[in-house]
Amino acid sequence: MAYVTAPDRETARSIARLAVKRRLAACANIWPAESTYWWKGTLEEAEEFVIVFKTRRSLIPKLIAAIRAVHPYEVPCIVSYPMGAAFPAFVDWIDAETAQR
């Protein structure tokens, strides 16, 4: 799984489409979020959009590179985490949809 934030819905959609079209992820979910964070010594508050990708562990480096290449932030939030126990058919679907063709 990968977790990414974007500055607006259209950027999030663009990043999600790119990753799914390249088969770097089987699926991307997008939802709005409110963020509070430090940036260059200033406390910031922003409305952002979260993207959660379902992918293979082996594709994470390629996914990160692809997102980084198009992301508008100077230091984007792009993190991955292992998927816990899951419905086996769902995991099989992720594997099938992210097979490099």
MDAnalysis code that builds the backbone (N, CA, C; Angstrom):
import MDAnalysis as mda
import numpy as np

u = mda.Universe.empty(303, n_residues=101, atom_resindex=np.repeat(np.arange(101), 3), trajectory=True)
u.add_TopologyAttr("name", ["N", "CA", "C"] * 101)
u.add_TopologyAttr("resid", np.arange(1, 102))
u.add_TopologyAttr("resname", ["MET", "ALA", "TYR", "VAL", "THR", "ALA", "PRO", "ASP", "ARG", "GLU", "THR", "ALA", "ARG", "SER", "ILE", "ALA", "ARG", "LEU", "ALA", "VAL", "LYS", "ARG", "ARG", "LEU", "ALA", "ALA", "CYS", "ALA", "ASN", "ILE", "TRP", "PRO", "ALA", "GLU", "SER", "THR", "TYR", "TRP", "TRP", "LYS", "GLY", "THR", "LEU", "GLU", "GLU", "ALA", "GLU", "GLU", "PHE", "VAL", "ILE", "VAL", "PHE", "LYS", "THR", "ARG", "ARG", "SER", "LEU", "ILE", "PRO", "LYS", "LEU", "ILE", "ALA", "ALA", "ILE", "ARG", "ALA", "VAL", "HIS", "PRO", "TYR", "GLU", "VAL", "PRO", "CYS", "ILE", "VAL", "SER", "TYR", "PRO", "MET", "GLY", "ALA", "ALA", "PHE", "PRO", "ALA", "PHE", "VAL", "ASP", "TRP", "ILE", "ASP", "ALA", "GLU", "THR", "ALA", "GLN", "ARG"])
u.atoms.positions = np.array([
    [0.855, -1.165, 0.000],
    [0.000, 0.000, 0.000],
    [0.904, 1.232, 0.000],
    [0.397, 2.292, -0.611],
    [1.124, 3.561, -0.595],
    [0.140, 4.675, -0.275],
    [0.635, 5.681, 0.451],
    [-0.152, 6.825, 0.898],
    [0.510, 8.084, 0.353],
    [-0.270, 8.905, -0.339],
    [0.257, 10.112, -0.974],
    [-0.735, 11.242, -0.724],
    [-0.226, 12.461, -0.514],
    [-1.118, 13.619, -0.444],
    [-0.866, 14.507, -1.654],
    [-1.913, 15.222, -2.071],
    [-1.843, 16.126, -3.218],
    [-2.553, 17.426, -2.855],
    [-2.212, 18.514, -3.549],
    [-2.776, 19.815, -3.175],
    [-4.232, 20.029, -3.564],
    [-4.742, 19.257, -4.516],
    [-6.120, 19.440, -4.961],
    [-6.619, 18.152, -5.627],
    [-7.917, 18.113, -5.844],
    [-8.546, 16.899, -6.392],
    [-8.006, 16.562, -7.780],
    [-7.855, 17.555, -8.653],
    [-7.410, 17.274, -10.015],
    [-5.993, 16.715, -10.034],
    [-5.105, 17.239, -9.202],
    [-3.746, 16.698, -9.119],
    [-3.791, 15.266, -8.603],
    [-4.605, 15.024, -7.592],
    [-4.735, 13.666, -7.052],
    [-5.243, 12.711, -8.124],
    [-6.254, 13.125, -8.877],
    [-6.791, 12.279, -9.954],
    [-5.735, 12.001, -11.019],
    [-4.979, 13.024, -11.370],
    [-3.939, 12.867, -12.385],
    [-2.870, 11.876, -11.940],
    [-2.435, 11.995, -10.700],
    [-1.429, 11.082, -10.153],
    [-1.992, 9.661, -10.086],
    [-3.229, 9.534, -9.632],
    [-3.856, 8.215, -9.528],
    [-3.970, 7.556, -10.901],
    [-4.437, 8.309, -11.891],
    [-4.576, 7.762, -13.248],
    [-3.237, 7.314, -13.811],
    [-2.223, 8.130, -13.621],
    [-0.888, 7.802, -14.116],
    [-0.425, 6.456, -13.559],
    [-0.542, 6.298, -12.250],
    [-0.070, 5.070, -11.605],
    [-0.870, 3.851, -12.038],
    [-2.181, 3.991, -12.115],
    [-3.017, 2.850, -12.491],
    [-2.828, 2.512, -13.977],
    [-2.761, 3.520, -14.842],
    [-2.549, 3.258, -16.272],
    [-1.220, 2.557, -16.527],
    [-0.194, 2.912, -15.753],
    [1.119, 2.275, -15.914],
    [1.199, 0.927, -15.197],
    [0.092, 0.530, -14.583],
    [0.005, -0.730, -13.828],
    [0.994, -0.778, -12.652],
    [1.272, 0.405, -12.101],
    [2.081, 0.481, -10.888],
    [1.208, 0.303, -9.658],
    [-0.096, 0.364, -9.848],
    [-1.081, 0.114, -8.795],
    [-2.326, -0.451, -9.447],
    [-3.022, -1.302, -8.732],
    [-4.264, -1.864, -9.245],
    [-5.425, -0.908, -9.033],
    [-5.306, -0.063, -8.015],
    [-6.409, 0.801, -7.614],
    [-5.854, 1.995, -6.856],
    [-6.570, 3.097, -6.932],
    [-6.225, 4.283, -6.144],
    [-7.519, 4.871, -5.588],
    [-7.560, 5.088, -4.292],
    [-8.702, 5.743, -3.652],
    [-8.301, 7.173, -3.321],
    [-9.219, 8.113, -3.528],
    [-8.953, 9.532, -3.287],
    [-10.020, 10.075, -2.347],
    [-9.580, 10.846, -1.350],
    [-10.544, 11.517, -0.486],
    [-9.949, 12.796, 0.076],
    [-10.805, 13.769, 0.456],
    [-10.314, 15.039, 0.993],
    [-9.792, 14.873, 2.416],
    [-8.853, 15.758, 2.763],
    [-8.278, 15.747, 4.114],
    [-7.887, 17.166, 4.502],
    [-7.883, 17.425, 5.794],
    [-7.347, 18.675, 6.327],
    [-5.998, 18.356, 6.942],
    [-4.987, 19.138, 6.597],
    [-3.638, 18.882, 7.085],
    [-3.110, 20.074, 7.880],
    [-2.414, 19.770, 8.945],
    [-1.701, 20.761, 9.747],
    [-0.268, 20.280, 9.836],
    [0.689, 21.136, 9.466],
    [2.082, 20.698, 9.407],
    [3.032, 21.891, 9.462],
    [4.264, 21.590, 9.819],
    [5.320, 22.597, 9.781],
    [5.956, 22.597, 8.407],
    [6.145, 23.776, 7.834],
    [6.854, 23.897, 6.563],
    [7.741, 25.133, 6.621],
    [9.046, 24.879, 6.590],
    [10.051, 25.948, 6.607],
    [9.830, 26.907, 7.763],
    [9.564, 26.337, 8.949],
    [9.439, 27.125, 10.169],
    [8.086, 27.749, 10.417],
    [7.131, 27.516, 9.547],
    [5.795, 28.093, 9.695],
    [4.770, 26.980, 9.839],
    [3.859, 27.165, 10.790],
    [2.768, 26.204, 10.948],
    [1.742, 26.455, 9.852],
    [1.496, 25.451, 9.040],
    [0.590, 25.567, 7.899],
    [-0.662, 24.733, 8.123],
    [-1.758, 25.163, 7.513],
    [-2.991, 24.392, 7.469],
    [-3.474, 24.420, 6.033],
    [-3.848, 23.258, 5.534],
    [-4.246, 23.182, 4.132],
    [-5.285, 22.103, 3.926],
    [-6.093, 22.305, 2.900],
    [-6.974, 21.246, 2.425],
    [-6.199, 20.505, 1.354],
    [-6.106, 19.201, 1.505],
    [-5.380, 18.367, 0.559],
    [-6.266, 17.194, 0.176],
    [-5.737, 16.355, -0.703],
    [-6.414, 15.120, -1.065],
    [-5.451, 13.966, -0.859],
    [-5.949, 12.913, -0.244],
    [-5.167, 11.714, 0.036],
    [-5.427, 10.702, -1.077],
    [-4.352, 10.043, -1.497],
    [-4.468, 8.947, -2.457],
    [-3.885, 7.711, -1.779],
    [-4.648, 6.628, -1.748],
    [-4.141, 5.357, -1.233],
    [-4.100, 4.395, -2.412],
    [-2.913, 3.859, -2.653],
    [-2.693, 2.937, -3.757],
    [-2.616, 1.506, -3.251],
    [-3.222, 0.583, -3.996],
    [-3.061, -0.849, -3.744],
    [-2.093, -1.359, -4.790],
    [-0.969, -1.903, -4.348],
    [0.070, -2.312, -5.273],
    [0.884, -3.454, -4.694],
    [1.863, -3.897, -5.455],
    [2.800, -4.925, -5.002],
    [3.985, -4.253, -4.303],
    [4.530, -4.904, -3.334],
    [5.720, -4.392, -2.651],
    [6.856, -4.140, -3.644],
    [7.020, -5.026, -4.610],
    [8.115, -4.899, -5.570],
    [7.984, -3.677, -6.481],
    [6.773, -3.112, -6.592],
    [6.564, -1.950, -7.458],
    [6.690, -0.617, -6.737],
    [6.853, -0.650, -5.425],
    [6.911, 0.593, -4.650],
    [7.999, 1.546, -5.163],
    [9.237, 1.105, -5.406],
    [10.241, 2.061, -5.905],
    [9.836, 2.729, -7.230],
    [9.258, 1.968, -8.152],
    [8.804, 2.538, -9.423],
    [7.627, 3.489, -9.212],
    [6.721, 3.115, -8.317],
    [5.574, 3.966, -8.012],
    [6.046, 5.291, -7.420],
    [6.951, 5.239, -6.458],
    [7.476, 6.464, -5.845],
    [8.138, 7.342, -6.901],
    [8.961, 6.760, -7.758],
    [9.648, 7.541, -8.798],
    [8.653, 8.189, -9.759],
    [7.621, 7.452, -10.159],
    [6.628, 7.991, -11.090],
    [5.854, 9.146, -10.458],
    [5.483, 9.003, -9.199],
    [4.753, 10.072, -8.512],
    [5.650, 11.288, -8.337],
    [6.861, 11.054, -7.901],
    [7.796, 12.158, -7.660],
    [8.036, 12.968, -8.938],
    [8.065, 12.306, -10.077],
    [8.332, 12.978, -11.355],
    [7.247, 13.980, -11.740],
    [6.018, 13.787, -11.248],
    [4.906, 14.666, -11.641],
    [4.309, 15.459, -10.482],
    [4.730, 15.174, -9.262],
    [4.117, 15.819, -8.096],
    [4.575, 17.267, -7.981],
    [3.641, 18.198, -7.723],
    [4.017, 19.612, -7.659],
    [4.715, 20.045, -6.363],
    [4.602, 19.259, -5.291],
    [5.220, 19.666, -4.028],
    [6.739, 19.514, -4.087],
    [7.434, 20.401, -3.390],
    [8.884, 20.294, -3.269],
    [9.271, 19.014, -2.530],
    [8.536, 18.700, -1.476],
    [8.770, 17.487, -0.685],
    [7.419, 16.788, -0.482],
    [7.003, 15.997, -1.456],
    [5.692, 15.354, -1.330],
    [5.679, 14.224, -0.303],
    [4.524, 14.029, 0.278],
    [4.310, 12.885, 1.161],
    [4.039, 11.676, 0.277],
    [5.001, 10.778, 0.220],
    [4.847, 9.514, -0.513],
    [5.428, 8.453, 0.411],
    [4.568, 7.682, 1.041],
    [5.037, 6.645, 1.964],
    [4.352, 5.328, 1.631],
    [5.002, 4.247, 1.988],
    [4.383, 2.935, 1.780],
    [4.324, 2.204, 3.107],
    [3.446, 1.248, 3.160],
    [3.310, 0.419, 4.352],
    [2.811, -0.950, 3.925],
    [3.182, -1.976, 4.667],
    [2.766, -3.322, 4.277],
    [1.267, -3.523, 4.496],
    [0.678, -4.272, 3.599],
    [-0.725, -4.630, 3.744],
    [-0.804, -5.775, 4.742],
    [-1.727, -5.702, 5.642],
    [-1.928, -6.782, 6.603],
    [-2.705, -7.919, 5.965],
    [-3.262, -8.746, 6.802],
    [-4.068, -9.866, 6.312],
    [-5.163, -9.326, 5.394],
    [-5.395, -10.023, 4.298],
    [-6.369, -9.548, 3.316],
    [-7.099, -10.731, 2.694],
    [-8.236, -10.448, 2.123],
    [-9.012, -11.437, 1.394],
    [-8.139, -11.936, 0.242],
    [-7.845, -13.228, 0.176],
    [-6.922, -13.749, -0.838],
    [-7.284, -13.382, -2.277],
    [-8.550, -13.378, -2.603],
    [-8.960, -13.034, -3.970],
    [-8.623, -11.573, -4.290],
    [-8.679, -10.707, -3.289],
    [-8.320, -9.301, -3.495],
    [-6.829, -9.174, -3.782],
    [-6.025, -9.899, -3.036],
    [-4.577, -9.880, -3.261],
    [-4.257, -10.441, -4.649],
    [-4.939, -11.499, -5.041],
    [-4.743, -12.056, -6.380],
    [-5.101, -11.034, -7.456],
    [-6.168, -10.284, -7.221],
    [-6.579, -9.248, -8.168],
    [-5.500, -8.176, -8.295],
    [-4.946, -7.723, -7.174],
    [-3.858, -6.731, -7.216],
    [-2.692, -7.284, -8.039],
    [-2.312, -8.507, -7.767],
    [-1.211, -9.127, -8.519],
    [-1.505, -9.183, -10.018],
    [-2.712, -9.574, -10.367],
    [-3.079, -9.688, -11.775],
    [-3.085, -8.333, -12.475],
    [-3.593, -7.318, -11.801],
    [-3.715, -5.995, -12.430],
    [-2.417, -5.208, -12.455],
    [-1.447, -5.627, -11.673],
    [-0.153, -4.917, -11.675],
    [0.929, -5.727, -12.357],
    [0.553, -6.809, -13.016],
    [1.529, -7.595, -13.767],
    [2.099, -6.697, -14.865],
    [3.405, -6.628, -14.934],
    [4.044, -5.771, -15.938],
    [3.942, -6.435, -17.306],
    [3.289, -5.739, -18.233],
    [2.986, -6.291, -19.562],
    [3.890, -5.735, -20.610],
])
